[in-house]
Amino acid sequence: MLKDRRTARLRRKRSIRKRINGVPAQPRLSVFRSARHIYAQIIDDIAGKTLVGVSTLSKEVRDQVQGLKKREAAEKVGLEVAKRCIALKIDKVVFDRSGYRYHGRVSALADGARKGGLKL
């Protein structure tokens, strides 16, 4: 059951990645969700580089999310991603949900990024 769910998500992820591409003007905001943590990266696919990486394990975010619910922690990660992107003069990104449904923590991260000033 677990393997089927994981392979289905990876199949959806590949399907999404065919259509989504991060360019320097509008990089890709990629999300990975584990049982405990959430990770977000801003990726320039042309150069093949990660410009920004934030998770609930990052030093700046770890203390803020202590004792929060996972959805609230995801929103804090989104705010931190937006803050770092604004510092790099990136204000527009393409959202890559990586095969996850757009609800719960994934949508909370996107909402946090929007609150921080990013356009998704």
Summary of the structure (lengths in Angstrom):
residues: 120
radius of gyration: 13.8
end to end distance: 33.2
largest distance: 43.4
contacts: 380
relative contact order: 0.20
helix: 42%
strand: 22%
